[in-house]
């Protein structure tokens, strides 16, 4: 979800849209040069990814040509290439986009790629109709940040349950300071933020108006109506939420590990991070997996084999760890993730949640975007439009079909 907060440029460029074939100047007849594409033009990992590709390419004995495309143009370009069977050898795609791309038939099933040592939840996220088409080198997710000083002053412990979360948020709300902050913006970002509560309650995206779903949305509505969370959450992106937390306008927030570099620059801000609170002590947090997946495009057996070898290198413990440190992600390799949690305690809550996390498309595949839109519209209707959770989610289920 970092890409949603980064506001990537959307200006169309003739080079990106006019590029044909694999778009990098090489041909599919050159089996010693592989092509790769991603949308990291404005992200910190922009500098790290070419290095990893060069290193893994050298191990395999190939050169990997690296191309970046603005996020808004990325999937249209890939789908156009898929229709002409000219996808790049390697593409790093946002995980909710994987089913749509796999449905074109342009991707190689990763049957010969060992997933030993990777989190089963992450492997499952890359499946489409029973076959694996994508593997993430690392993932991100959501956890609860809290201001340590203000919690100490109020003699409170970080909340573990929804009841504790609500009580703490109300107790810590004072003047213009809110106890809790989250993003309920009317985009995929809003759905992404809500899904930990939605899924942890036991709700399913196939039935948006279930009692469990209503319970989750009621939690958010109660926080806003009690003024323990600002009404402005319906317009706040995750970056905005982080700004509010840093400014001392919110004591707790739901956010991801990509915010850590910014937060750690504020020396006087002492904060802790714990897993997303759960409805009851026996529940387990179920957070959405954010991040991107490596895919391999169809070409010829020689190129496909070399692309798979490069991918195997990228997923190794050391490369997975190196990538995740640069990107602010959690490694897909379990040993690397544990190593990262030990070396960086700030990430331990995120590592803890990975084992029970799930892909946003796990239930619905290519139907996810439509349902997500219905869900974030329901959140807006409830928190800003005055509808009850039941009314908003009933309308969402009708819209989702």
Secondary structure, 3 states (H helix, E strand, C coil): CHHHHHCCCCCCCHHHHHCCCCCCCCCCCCCCEEEEEECCCCCCHHHHHHHHHHHHHHHHCCEEEEEECCHHHHHHHHHHHHHCCCCCCEEEEEHHHHHHHHCCCCECCCCCCCCCCECHHHHHHCEECCEECCECCEEECCEEEEEHHHHHHCCCCCCCEHHHHHHHHHHHCECCEEEEECCCCCCHHHHHHHHHHHHHCCCECCECCCHHHHHHHHHHHHHHHCCCECHHHHCCCHHHHHHHHHCCCEEEEEECHHHHHHHHCCCCCCEEEECCCECCCCCCCCCECECEEEEEECCCHHHHHHHHHHHHHHCCHHHHHHHHHHHCCEECEHHHHHHHHHHCHHHHHHHHHHCCCECCCCCCHHHHHHHHHHHHHHHHHHHCCCCCHHHHHHHHHHHHC
